Amino acid sequence: MAGRKKSADGSDAPSVKKKPGPPKRGAPSPTDEPPNHVLDTEDRGDETQRNFRYQHAYGVILLIGAALKKQPYVAIWCEHHEDLLAERSDGQWEGYQVKTRQREQGEWTLGDTEMCGAVKHLVHLDMRFPNRIANLHVVSNARFLDTDGETNAHRSLPRLLDAVRRASDPNSVAAPFDGAFKKLATDIEYPHEPLFVALRKMSLENGPKRESFDAEIAHNHVPLLAGCAGLARAQLNSLRDELVARVYRASSLGSDDPARHWCCVSGDDRKHPEIAAKRITIQDLFDVVADRQSAPFRYLPGTASLKPGIVERKLPVLEAKLLAAGLQSQVEIFRDRMLATERRLLEVTDAAPERTAPLLDQIEGVVKGEYSEALLAAEQLSQPYGRRLLQDVYGRLRAAATDRPEMVERQPYELLVGVAAMLTAECHLWWGPKFDLGGAR
């Protein structure tokens, strides 16, 4: 018949039913509820974002598997010729296509356009690098139709792969899979031979569920890494997010290496920083884990007592307590640093109100902790011990700002002293025996 589509071997191709497109969006049902009370089930944007995150998360699963020596990989390449390309220690490579679908769409079959597209992409990869590709994988949250029933066997990709592995060449694929093989070749528009070779390398993997992959990675995969088994839930989630973000960044062509402006002149792609940025090694994974494991101690939320904005009226208290402790020389510097610190905290509040409370929780906790330890030593001395106590606290706070900046949110030494002054004005810190402040309050 004139105009009829031909198979790759020249025979008439089986007719392919046109798949229905996505349902048209109907008129909305009016509601009196505010938008923030109504779940949006029609926005495709968040659906797309979740699918991309699933792909990036599967990259993390491959990295962890390699780190545990369950996979022979030394690195993965993200969005480089494939969704994920695994570099093996023997110089060979493995390609991954990651496909997600909603639960109600059911199992994957050979009639699904997206699945045919995934197979086509892997065949293309195998043809492009015929001597480099060892294995090919299709990964999905959904299952693959697996049946040998007479009605649907020809629609089953797992059964087709079995039949191809048992065959010696494209012409010896057993019925009923011979027809499915030819139809697949026609659908993806590739000759029989390269399709046959690629299918023999192909395997199908069931990844985590789309609704729970974040939790599964954080609590089933990450704890298997050395030193991660005892991490708190929040730390595991944080580590997972950092690893997923690492794969996300590697999936783009972004690079801040200045060499990107001159390397293309040489024509040597191997040296192009935008390509190199797509590679994540197992050592990179270990480095991220090490960074997260060394996360600083954090004081509990809501433990801070200071409230910026009221310290000026507390100046008489500050002066009275320093004078009583024999610290006359420190009154002016304490006052100046206290006022400057309050202004800085108010600026933080104006710029990002959500940052103020966590910042104060941590810094106030550190200052109080260092003061308490210094006080324990000072109380062993004879009165007055204010000067020795303050010297010790100065030294401790300077060391915290210099040696443990992450503990004090990278705030300067002067701000830590300012916080100590605010705590003094609020009567949380004393530099000598307590006394009745009388009218100074």
C-alpha positions in Angstrom: 0.0 0.0 0.0 1.4 3.3 -1.1 2.7 5.4 1.8 2.6 2.6 4.4 5.4 2.6 6.9 8.0 -0.2 6.5 9.9 -2.1 9.1 13.7 -2.0 9.2 13.8 -5.3 7.3 11.6 -4.0 4.5 8.3 -5.7 5.5 5.1 -3.9 6.3 5.3 -2.4 9.7 2.5 -3.3 12.2 0.1 -0.4 12.6 0.8 1.7 15.6 -2.2 3.2 17.4 -1.8 6.8 18.2 -1.8 7.3 21.9 -4.2 9.7 23.4 -2.5 12.9 24.7 -3.0 14.2 28.2 -6.6 15.0 29.1 -7.7 18.5 28.4 -8.0 20.8 31.4 -11.6 21.4 32.1 -13.2 24.5 33.6 -12.3 24.8 37.3 -14.8 24.2 40.1 -15.3 27.4 42.0 -14.5 27.3 45.7 -14.7 29.9 48.5 -11.6 28.4 50.2 -8.4 30.5 50.1 -5.7 29.0 47.7 -3.5 28.0 50.6 -6.2 25.6 51.8 -6.6 23.8 48.5 -4.2 21.2 47.2 -3.3 21.9 43.6 -3.5 18.5 41.7 -3.4 20.1 38.2 0.0 21.9 38.2 2.4 19.8 36.2 5.4 21.9 37.3 5.9 20.2 40.7 5.3 16.8 39.0 8.2 17.6 36.6 10.5 18.7 39.4 9.8 15.6 41.4 10.7 13.4 38.4 14.0 15.2 37.9 14.8 14.8 41.6 14.0 11.1 41.3 16.7 10.9 38.6 19.2 12.8 40.6 18.4 10.7 43.7 19.0 7.5 41.7 22.4 8.8 40.9 23.0 9.0 44.7 21.9 5.3 45.0 24.5 4.4 42.3 27.2 6.3 44.1 26.5 4.7 47.5 26.4 1.3 45.8 29.8 1.9 44.3 31.1 3.2 47.7 30.0 0.0 49.3 31.8 -1.9 46.5 28.5 -3.4 45.3 29.0 -1.8 41.9 32.3 -1.7 40.0 32.0 2.1 39.4 34.6 4.7 40.1 32.4 7.6 39.1 29.1 8.6 37.6 28.5 11.2 34.8 25.2 13.1 35.0 23.3 14.0 31.9 26.2 13.1 29.8 25.2 10.9 26.8 22.6 9.3 29.2 20.5 10.2 32.2 23.3 8.6 34.2 26.5 7.1 32.8 28.5 4.9 35.2 32.3 4.7 34.7 33.7 1.3 35.7 37.1 0.5 37.1 37.8 -1.7 34.1 37.5 1.1 31.6 34.0 0.1 30.5 30.8 2.1 30.9 27.1 1.5 31.8 24.2 3.6 30.7 21.1 4.3 32.7 17.7 5.6 31.6 15.6 6.7 34.5 11.8 6.8 33.9 9.1 7.7 36.3 5.3 7.4 36.1 2.3 7.8 38.3 0.9 4.8 40.1 -2.4 5.0 38.3 -0.7 4.7 34.9 0.1 1.0 35.7 3.0 -1.1 34.4 5.3 -0.3 31.6 4.7 -2.2 28.3 6.3 -2.2 25.0 3.5 -0.1 23.7 4.4 2.9 25.9 6.0 5.7 23.9 8.2 6.7 26.8 9.6 3.2 27.2 10.3 2.9 23.5 12.1 6.3 23.8 14.3 5.0 26.6 15.2 1.8 24.7 16.0 4.0 21.6 18.3 6.2 23.7 20.2 3.3 25.0 20.6 1.7 21.6 21.9 5.0 20.3 24.5 5.1 23.1 25.6 1.5 22.3 25.9 2.4 18.7 27.9 5.5 19.4 30.4 3.7 21.6 30.2 0.1 20.4 33.4 -1.1 22.2 32.9 0.9 25.4 29.4 0.0 26.7 29.2 -3.1 28.9 25.7 -2.9 30.2 22.5 -0.8 29.7 19.8 -0.3 32.3 16.2 1.1 32.4 15.2 2.2 35.9 11.7 3.1 37.0 9.6 3.5 40.1 6.9 1.6 38.2 7.0 -2.1 37.4 7.4 -3.7 34.0 4.7 -5.9 32.6 6.0 -9.4 33.1 3.8 -12.1 31.6 4.1 -15.1 29.3 0.3 -15.2 28.7 -0.7 -15.6 25.1 -2.5 -12.3 25.1 0.1 -9.9 26.5 3.5 -11.7 26.2 4.4 -9.6 23.2 3.9 -6.4 25.2 6.3 -7.5 28.0 9.8 -6.0 27.8 11.3 -8.4 30.4 10.1 -11.4 28.4 11.5 -9.9 25.2 14.9 -9.4 26.8 14.8 -13.1 27.9 13.9 -14.2 24.4 16.7 -12.0 22.9 19.3 -13.5 25.3 18.3 -17.0 24.3 18.6 -16.2 20.6 21.8 -16.3 18.6 21.0 -13.5 16.2 18.1 -11.2 15.3 16.4 -13.7 13.0 16.3 -16.5 15.7 14.2 -14.6 18.3 11.4 -17.1 19.2 7.7 -16.4 18.7 5.8 -14.6 19.9 8.6 -12.2 20.7 9.9 -12.1 17.1 7.0 -9.9 16.2 7.5 -7.7 19.3 11.2 -7.4 18.4 10.4 -6.3 14.8 7.8 -3.9 16.0 10.2 -2.3 18.5 12.8 -1.9 15.8 10.2 -0.2 13.6 9.0 2.1 16.5 12.5 3.2 17.4 13.6 3.4 13.8 16.8 1.4 14.2 18.0 -1.7 12.3 17.6 -5.2 13.8 21.3 -5.9 14.5 22.1 -2.9 16.8 18.8 -3.3 18.6 19.6 -7.0 19.2 23.1 -6.2 20.5 21.8 -3.5 22.8 18.9 -5.6 24.2 21.3 -8.4 25.1 23.1 -5.9 27.3 19.9 -4.4 28.8 18.4 -5.0 32.2 15.4 -3.5 34.0 15.7 -2.2 37.5 12.9 -1.3 40.0 13.9 1.8 41.8 12.4 3.2 45.0 8.8 4.4 45.0 8.2 7.8 43.7 6.3 8.8 46.8 9.0 7.8 49.3 12.3 7.8 47.5 13.7 10.7 49.6 13.0 8.8 52.9 14.3 5.5 51.4 17.6 7.0 50.4 18.1 8.9 53.7 17.2 6.0 56.0 17.9 2.9 54.0 20.9 3.8 51.8 22.9 6.6 53.5 23.2 4.8 56.9 25.1 2.1 55.1 28.0 4.5 54.5 30.9 4.3 57.0 30.2 6.5 60.0 26.6 7.3 59.1 24.8 4.6 60.9 24.5 6.6 64.1 23.6 9.9 62.6 20.4 11.6 63.7 17.4 11.7 61.3 17.9 15.3 60.5 21.6 14.7 59.7 20.7 11.8 57.4 18.2 14.0 55.6 20.7 16.8 55.3 23.4 14.5 53.9 20.9 13.1 51.4 19.9 16.5 50.3 23.6 17.5 49.8 24.3 14.4 47.7 21.2 14.9 45.6 22.2 18.6 45.1 25.6 17.4 44.0 24.1 15.2 41.3 21.7 18.1 40.3 24.6 20.5 39.8 26.5 17.9 37.8 23.5 17.5 35.6 23.9 20.9 34.1 26.6 22.5 31.9 27.5 25.0 34.6 31.1 25.5 35.6 33.0 28.4 37.2 36.3 27.2 36.0 37.9 30.0 34.0 39.4 27.4 31.7 36.0 27.2 30.0 36.8 30.4 28.2 39.9 29.0 26.5 39.8 25.2 26.5 37.4 25.0 23.5 40.0 26.5 21.3 42.1 23.3 21.6 39.2 21.2 20.5 40.0 18.6 23.2 36.7 17.8 24.9 38.4 15.8 27.6 39.8 19.0 29.0 36.6 21.0 28.9 35.6 22.0 32.4 31.9 21.8 31.7 32.3 18.2 30.8 34.6 17.5 33.8 32.0 19.1 36.1 29.5 16.3 35.1 31.7 13.7 36.8 31.2 12.7 40.4 33.7 10.3 41.9 33.4 8.0 44.8 35.9 10.2 46.6 33.6 13.2 46.0 30.9 11.2 47.8 33.2 10.4 50.7 34.2 14.1 50.9 30.6 15.2 51.2 30.0 12.6 53.9 33.1 13.7 55.8 32.0 17.4 55.7 28.5 16.6 57.0 29.8 14.3 59.7 31.9 17.1 61.1 28.8 19.3 61.4 29.2 21.5 64.6 27.3 21.0 67.8 24.0 22.9 67.7 22.1 24.2 70.7 18.4 23.5 70.8 16.0 25.9 69.2 14.3 28.3 71.5 17.1 28.4 74.2 18.2 32.0 73.6 17.0 34.6 76.1 18.3 37.8 74.5 15.9 40.1 72.7 17.7 42.8 70.6 16.2 46.3 70.8 16.1 46.9 74.6 19.8 46.9 75.7 20.3 50.7 75.9 18.1 50.9 78.9 20.2 48.2 80.5 23.4 50.2 80.4 23.2 51.2 84.1 23.1 47.5 85.1 26.1 46.7 82.9 28.2 49.5 84.4 27.2 48.7 88.0 28.2 45.0 87.6 31.5 45.8 85.9 32.5 48.4 88.5 31.6 46.0 91.3 33.9 43.4 89.8 36.8 45.8 89.5 36.5 46.0 85.7 36.3 49.8 85.3 38.6 49.7 82.3 36.3 47.5 80.5 33.1 49.5 80.8 33.5 51.5 77.7 34.5 48.7 75.4 31.8 46.4 76.8 29.2 49.1 76.2 30.4 49.9 72.6 30.5 46.2 71.6 27.1 45.6 73.2 25.4 48.4 71.3 27.1 47.5 68.0 26.2 43.9 68.4 22.6 44.8 69.0 22.5 46.9 65.9 24.0 44.0 63.9 21.4 41.6 65.2 18.6 44.1 64.3 20.0 44.3 60.8 19.9 40.6 60.5 16.3 40.6 61.7 15.4 43.2 59.1 17.1 41.3 56.3 16.0 37.8 57.2 13.8 37.5 60.3 13.9 33.7 60.3 17.7 33.8 60.8 17.7 35.7 64.1 16.4 33.1 66.5 18.7 30.2 65.3 21.7 32.7 65.3 21.0 33.7 68.9 20.3 30.2 70.0 23.8 29.1 68.9 25.9 32.2 69.8 24.2 32.7 73.2 24.7 29.0 73.9 28.4 29.1 73.1 29.0 32.3 75.1 27.2 30.9 78.1 29.1 27.6 77.9 32.5 29.3 77.7 31.6 31.6 80.6 30.4 28.8 82.8 33.7 26.8 82.3 35.7 29.9 83.0 33.7 30.8 86.1 34.2 27.3 87.5 38.0 27.9 87.4 37.7 31.5 88.6 35.7 30.6 91.7 38.7 28.7 92.9 40.5 32.0 93.2 40.3 34.5 96.0 38.2 37.6 95.6 38.1 39.6 93.4 38.4 37.3 90.5 36.6 39.4 87.8 39.8 40.4 85.9 41.0 36.8 85.7 37.5 35.6 84.7 37.1 38.2 82.0 40.6 37.5 80.6 39.7 33.8 80.4 36.4 34.5 78.7 38.1 36.8 76.2 40.6 34.1 75.3 37.9 31.4 74.9 35.7 33.6 72.7 38.6 34.6 70.5 39.5 31.0 70.1 36.0 30.1 69.2 35.8 32.8 66.5 39.2 31.8 65.1 39.4 28.0 65.5 35.7 27.0 65.4 34.0 29.6 63.2 31.2 27.2 62.3 30.3 26.9 66.0 29.5 30.6 66.2 28.0 30.9 62.7 31.2 32.6 61.5 30.5 35.7 63.6 33.5 37.8 64.6 35.1 37.8 68.1 33.8 41.4 68.7 30.2 40.2 68.3 30.7 37.4 70.7 32.0 39.8 73.3 29.0 42.0 72.6 26.7 39.1 73.3 28.6 38.5 76.6 27.9 42.2 77.4 24.2 41.8 76.6 24.0 38.8 78.8 25.8 40.7 81.6 23.2 43.6 81.2 20.4 41.0 81.4 22.0 39.5 84.6 22.8 36.1 83.1 26.5 36.6 83.5 28.2 38.0 86.7 31.9 38.8 87.0 32.0 38.6 90.8 29.6 37.8 93.6 26.0 38.7 93.0 24.6 41.8 94.8 21.5 43.8 94.9 21.4 46.1 91.9 18.8 48.4 93.5 18.0 51.3 91.3 20.4 50.2 88.5 17.7 47.9 87.1 
